[in-house]
Amino acid sequence: MLFKGVRHDTIFTTIINGLPIGSVYALVALGYTMVYGIIKLINFAHGEIFMVGAYSAMIFITMFNLPLWLAMMLSMLTTAILGMVIEKVAYKPLRKSSRTAALITAIGVSFLLQNVMLLIMGARIYTFPQVFSNTTWVVNGLRVNALQLGMFLTSIALMLGLQFVVHQTKLGRAMRAVAVDKDAAALMGVDVNHTISMTFALGSALAAAAGVMVGMYYISMTPYMGFAPGLKAFVAAVFGGIGLLPGAMFGGFAIGIIETLVAGYGSTLFKDAVVYAILILVLLIKPSGLFGKGGKEKV
């Protein structure tokens, strides 16, 4: 048995350690699932949006001496604009093309963003400024880090905010209408182009917030830092049911906890392999994901 002889408080501590990184995967997975729900595109450049968010926040903090909360908000605004530009320039002309063409374009945009950041910032490893307390509390044998708690609570707040936007606002109603039928939504007066652009903006902003938190958590930053988290967030979206917001959130937390448990009680060498094995199993057993029903996906 995997956990035989292991103290329960140690297991719970490991699970708690998995929640912050799981919340990051959930935020990035929400971007994947929103875009897929709207235009049926797997936006593989989303991991690089995550990277741009981390770099922009670092620049705002180090060069302009802005507080963390303001740097994060400006970073989210920056990537929201970037997401809309990418959609207009790279994806909008391909809406009537095959999915393969759009997918190849997304991969191309991913490499483009990596290399542009490499050109601008260079190949050196940057260190994210330590602007958050590293206090640790022990509660009933469980170790809770202030940074981990901050990441978790920030992610939950952003997810609740997204749920409010999707279910309680005019934009959210438009997003859900376009996800069901773009042509019918247009006939009902919905501005489809604007709705798609705002979907990219929201997803990109969430990815930026995730990038900032990962920058604080792992400290080191490179132009390739978004590749692995982006793939794992995609696995999370597929695991929960791509196109479904609750599925993306559940999948993100599940992947984060599973990865942490494997690293803690198995080997860090296998944690990535386990995540990708989950993707293969889901595609073989239930391609629609845990919450998917095999019908039309809805945002």
C-alpha positions in Angstrom: 0.0 0.0 0.0 1.4 3.4 -1.0 0.8 5.3 2.2 1.3 2.4 4.7 3.3 3.5 7.7 3.1 7.2 6.7 1.7 9.5 9.3 -1.7 11.1 8.5 -0.6 14.6 9.3 2.3 14.2 6.8 -0.1 13.1 4.1 -2.4 16.1 4.9 0.6 18.4 4.8 1.5 17.1 1.4 -2.1 17.5 0.1 -2.0 21.1 1.5 1.2 21.7 -0.4 -0.5 20.5 -3.6 -3.4 22.9 -3.3 -1.5 26.1 -4.3 0.1 24.6 -7.4 -3.2 22.9 -8.1 -5.0 26.3 -8.0 -2.4 27.6 -10.5 -3.2 24.7 -12.9 -6.9 25.4 -12.4 -6.5 29.1 -13.3 -4.6 28.2 -16.5 -7.0 25.4 -17.3 -9.9 27.8 -17.1 -8.3 29.8 -20.0 -8.0 26.6 -22.1 -11.6 25.5 -21.4 -13.1 29.0 -22.0 -11.5 29.3 -25.4 -12.4 25.8 -26.3 -15.9 26.3 -25.2 -16.3 29.3 -27.4 -14.4 28.5 -30.6 -13.3 24.8 -30.2 -9.6 25.8 -30.2 -6.9 24.3 -28.0 -4.9 27.5 -27.4 -1.4 26.0 -26.9 0.0 29.5 -26.6 -1.7 29.9 -23.3 1.3 28.7 -21.3 3.4 31.5 -22.9 0.7 34.0 -21.8 1.4 32.7 -18.3 5.1 33.3 -18.8 4.5 36.9 -20.1 2.4 37.6 -17.0 5.2 36.5 -14.7 7.8 38.6 -16.5 5.6 41.7 -16.7 4.9 41.6 -13.0 8.6 41.3 -12.3 9.3 44.3 -14.4 6.6 46.4 -12.7 7.9 45.5 -9.3 11.7 45.9 -9.9 11.7 48.8 -12.4 8.7 50.8 -11.1 8.7 49.8 -7.4 5.0 48.9 -7.5 3.3 46.8 -4.8 2.6 43.2 -5.6 -1.2 43.6 -5.9 -0.9 46.5 -8.4 1.9 44.7 -10.3 -0.4 41.7 -10.6 -3.3 43.7 -11.8 -1.2 45.5 -14.4 0.2 42.2 -15.5 -3.3 40.8 -15.9 -4.2 43.9 -18.0 -1.1 43.5 -20.1 -1.8 39.8 -20.9 -5.5 40.5 -21.5 -4.6 43.0 -24.2 -2.0 40.5 -25.6 -4.6 37.8 -25.6 -7.0 39.9 -27.6 -4.2 40.9 -30.1 -3.3 37.3 -30.6 -6.9 36.3 -31.2 -7.4 39.1 -33.7 -4.2 38.6 -35.6 -3.6 34.8 -35.5 -6.9 33.0 -34.8 -9.7 35.2 -36.2 -8.6 34.7 -39.8 -8.7 30.9 -39.3 -12.1 30.5 -37.8 -13.5 29.0 -41.0 -10.4 26.9 -41.6 -9.8 23.4 -40.3 -9.0 22.7 -36.6 -5.6 21.4 -37.6 -4.7 24.8 -39.2 -5.7 26.6 -36.0 -3.9 24.1 -33.8 -0.7 24.5 -35.8 -1.0 28.3 -35.6 -1.4 28.1 -31.8 1.8 26.1 -31.5 3.5 28.6 -33.8 2.3 31.5 -31.6 3.7 29.6 -28.6 7.1 29.4 -30.1 6.9 33.0 -31.2 6.2 34.3 -27.7 9.0 32.2 -26.3 11.5 33.5 -28.7 10.4 37.1 -28.5 10.8 37.0 -24.7 14.2 35.4 -25.2 15.2 38.2 -27.6 14.0 40.9 -25.2 15.1 39.5 -21.8 17.9 37.2 -22.9 18.6 33.6 -21.8 19.6 34.4 -18.2 17.5 33.1 -15.3 15.7 35.9 -13.6 14.7 35.9 -9.9 11.3 37.0 -9.0 11.5 39.7 -6.2 10.7 38.4 -2.7 7.7 40.6 -1.9 5.6 38.2 0.1 6.1 36.9 3.6 7.6 33.4 3.9 6.0 32.8 7.4 5.0 29.2 8.2 2.4 28.2 10.8 2.0 24.8 12.4 -1.6 23.9 13.2 -2.2 20.5 14.8 0.9 19.1 13.2 0.0 20.6 9.7 2.5 23.1 8.2 0.9 26.0 6.4 3.0 28.5 4.5 1.8 32.1 4.1 2.7 32.2 0.4 0.9 28.9 -0.3 -2.2 30.2 1.6 -2.0 33.5 -0.3 -1.8 31.7 -3.6 -4.8 29.4 -2.8 -7.0 32.3 -1.5 -6.1 34.5 -4.5 -6.9 31.7 -6.9 -10.3 31.0 -5.2 -11.2 34.7 -5.4 -10.4 34.9 -9.1 -12.4 31.7 -9.8 -15.4 33.0 -7.9 -15.0 36.3 -9.8 -15.0 34.4 -13.1 -18.1 32.4 -12.1 -19.9 35.7 -11.3 -18.9 37.1 -14.7 -20.0 34.0 -16.6 -23.3 33.5 -14.8 -24.4 37.0 -13.6 -23.3 39.5 -16.3 -24.3 40.4 -19.9 -20.9 39.3 -21.1 -21.3 35.9 -19.4 -24.7 35.4 -21.1 -23.2 36.3 -24.4 -20.3 33.9 -23.8 -22.7 31.0 -23.0 -24.8 31.9 -26.0 -21.8 31.9 -28.4 -20.6 28.6 -26.9 -23.9 27.0 -27.8 -24.4 28.4 -31.3 -22.5 31.4 -32.7 -24.9 31.9 -35.6 -28.0 31.9 -33.4 -26.3 34.2 -30.9 -25.4 36.7 -33.7 -29.1 36.6 -34.9 -30.1 37.5 -31.3 -27.9 40.6 -31.4 -24.8 39.2 -29.7 -21.5 40.7 -30.9 -19.7 37.4 -31.5 -16.3 39.0 -32.3 -16.4 41.1 -29.2 -17.4 38.1 -27.1 -14.6 35.9 -28.4 -12.1 38.7 -27.8 -13.3 39.2 -24.2 -13.1 35.5 -23.6 -9.4 35.5 -24.7 -8.9 38.6 -22.4 -10.4 36.9 -19.4 -8.5 33.7 -19.9 -5.2 35.5 -20.5 -5.7 37.6 -17.3 -6.2 34.5 -15.2 -3.0 33.0 -16.8 -1.1 36.1 -15.8 -2.2 35.8 -12.2 -1.1 32.2 -12.2 2.3 33.2 -13.7 2.9 35.8 -11.0 2.1 33.3 -8.3 4.4 30.7 -9.8 7.1 33.3 -10.1 6.8 34.0 -6.4 6.6 30.3 -5.5 9.5 28.9 -7.6 11.4 32.3 -7.7 13.4 31.5 -10.9 12.0 32.6 -14.3 13.0 31.7 -17.9 11.2 32.3 -21.3 10.3 28.6 -21.2 8.7 28.6 -17.8 5.2 28.4 -19.2 5.6 25.3 -21.3 5.3 22.6 -18.6 2.6 24.3 -16.5 0.7 25.0 -19.7 0.7 21.3 -20.7 -0.3 20.2 -17.2 -3.1 22.7 -17.2 -4.3 21.3 -20.5 -4.2 17.8 -18.9 -6.3 19.3 -16.0 -8.8 20.7 -18.5 -9.2 17.4 -20.3 -9.3 15.5 -17.0 -12.2 17.5 -15.7 -13.9 17.9 -19.0 -12.6 20.6 -21.5 -15.2 23.2 -22.2 -16.6 23.0 -18.6 -15.6 25.6 -16.0 -16.2 23.3 -12.9 -14.3 20.5 -14.7 -11.3 22.8 -15.3 -11.2 23.8 -11.6 -11.6 20.3 -10.3 -9.0 19.0 -12.8 -6.5 21.6 -11.8 -6.7 20.9 -8.1 -6.7 17.1 -8.7 -3.5 17.3 -10.9 -1.7 19.5 -8.4 -2.5 17.2 -5.5 -1.6 14.0 -7.5 1.6 15.5 -8.6 2.6 16.5 -5.1 1.7 13.1 -3.7 3.8 11.3 -6.3 6.8 13.7 -5.7 6.4 13.3 -1.9 5.9 9.5 -1.7 7.4 8.3 -4.9 9.9 10.3 -6.9 10.1 13.7 -8.5 11.4 11.9 -11.6 7.9 10.3 -12.1 5.6 13.2 -11.2 5.4 14.5 -14.8 5.1 11.0 -16.2 2.1 10.3 -14.0 0.4 13.5 -15.1 0.8 12.6 -18.8 -0.3 9.0 -18.1 -3.5 10.5 -16.6 -4.1 12.3 -19.9 -3.7 9.1 -21.9 -6.0 7.1 -19.6 -8.7 9.8 -19.7 -8.6 9.9 -23.5 -8.8 6.1 -23.7 -11.5 5.6 -21.1 -13.6 8.8 -21.0 -12.5 11.4 -23.7 -15.1 13.9 -22.5 -13.5 14.1 -19.1 -15.0 13.4 -15.6 -17.7 16.0 -15.9 -18.2 15.7 -19.6 -21.3 14.1 -21.0 -20.2 13.6 -24.6 -22.6 16.2 -26.0 -22.0 19.8 -26.7 -19.5 21.5 -24.4 -20.7 24.7 -22.8 -18.7 27.5 -21.2 
